[in-house]
Amino acid sequence: METTTFINPKKGTAVLLVGTMKGAFLLSSDANREQWAVSGPHFPGRIVYSLAYDRRAGRQRLWAGSSNFFGIMLHSSDDFGRTWTNPESSPIKFPEDTGQALKQIWQIAVGREQEPDKMYCGVEPAALFESNDAGQTWSLDRGLFNHPHRPQWQPGGGGLCLHTIILDPNNTKRTLVAVSAAGVYRTDNGGDSWQARNQGLTAEFLPNKYPEFGQCVHKIDRHPSRPERLYLQNHGGLFRSDDAGDSWQDIANGVPSDFGFSMVAHPHDPDTAYIFPLDREMRSGLDAKVRVYRTRNAGASWEPLGTGMPQHNVYETVLRDGMATDALDPVGIYFGTRSGKLYGSRDEGENWRPILDGVPAITCVKAVTV
Amino acid sequence: MAITFNIPGPLREHTGGRSHVDIEPGAATVAEALAALCREHPGLRDRILNERGEVREHVNIFVGEESIRYCGGCSAPVKDGAAITLVPAVSGGRM
């Protein structure tokens, strides 16, 4: 691993954005993805839960949400982290009448290609913010915030957070979000109103196992070219939807644990997805091994992938945003652990190698093509 | 006499690097003194207070040697010549 102060990625290559409990790291490589240049920590000492890259309209803009004792801030960089904005005033604030105060930025989502100035942020306490000017100013989505279910939403272990934003690439009015522990909600009218989309999802910790809402959804990913197909890692349970969330089917077929946090879809093959199953009590990899599981048949079966990773006496945890795929061919898969290790595979999960070790606890990993 | 704020290191990028900032006398409460400080150095506002106007959970404010948590919060009285110190809380133990 080559360590540098700054990265200078070449067009068409993968860049990894790694958020940790004490700053962010940026990694770049060539098409082989064998050697990685590393820069960081950016925002040293600050918690970074959310990172994103905006390549629309000719931009090369990184986004980061950070927090520490002195509040929560949204930063951007147009030079791959050489300089970051540090706004005088936080651009994301709850309006006074809501009585709420921002606790964390859990997710930054750049908008659709055809809406190059749209952006979204999912935050804690659970809410969605939207920007129509490429992140300069933000407003609360009142349709979701005023949802009649909201007073009954309960926080998960990480807080009451909106952690997943799924944009339908073809339908600008359709967006799906996930809230822990409220479940899945979808709008089909651009955010004016939202409906729970939890049919078939379990809430094993409630007396009613199939409530209208209240599920603790940990992560959802969608297939890029088949946006109605969604994969979901639940707090207990793996699910797939082929109708944009109208219904969910149990796909925990043969996995040794249906508990986990992360879930990523293969960017090219809609039948392939990856998870990192966890032991329910330890919240770490099963059988003290580091293994990703992959389905290549839309969840009909799953296979373990661990070649090149420790298989004895290791207790690694991968958080909900801790796994990502790049869009290259063959696809690269990456995940970071709470013990500060980053692993990568450049052959779709067949073989793995450590990329980073000894960084702070990893909260999120994003892989982007610049 | 002016009221002096003592600024911790992480916030000095919002005071032009200054560790001490004097504001004009006349503030009767911590809230009024903070408002005057933030008018002069607006980058401090969102670092000290949340959007509800509450002092952030892990920020402590002392008037002299008294923590305002135990003497009225932001309504705590301030006298001209007072020293107000902003301190990140000792909240260790987190990863």
Interface residues (C-beta under 8 A of the other chain):
Chain A: M21 N68 F69 F70 G71 M73 N86 E88 S89 S90 K93 F94 E96 G99 Q100 A101 L102 R338 P360 A361
Chain B: P10 L11 E13 H14 P42 G43 R45 D46 R47 I48 N50 E51 R52 E54 R56 H58 V59 P88 A89 S91 R94 M95
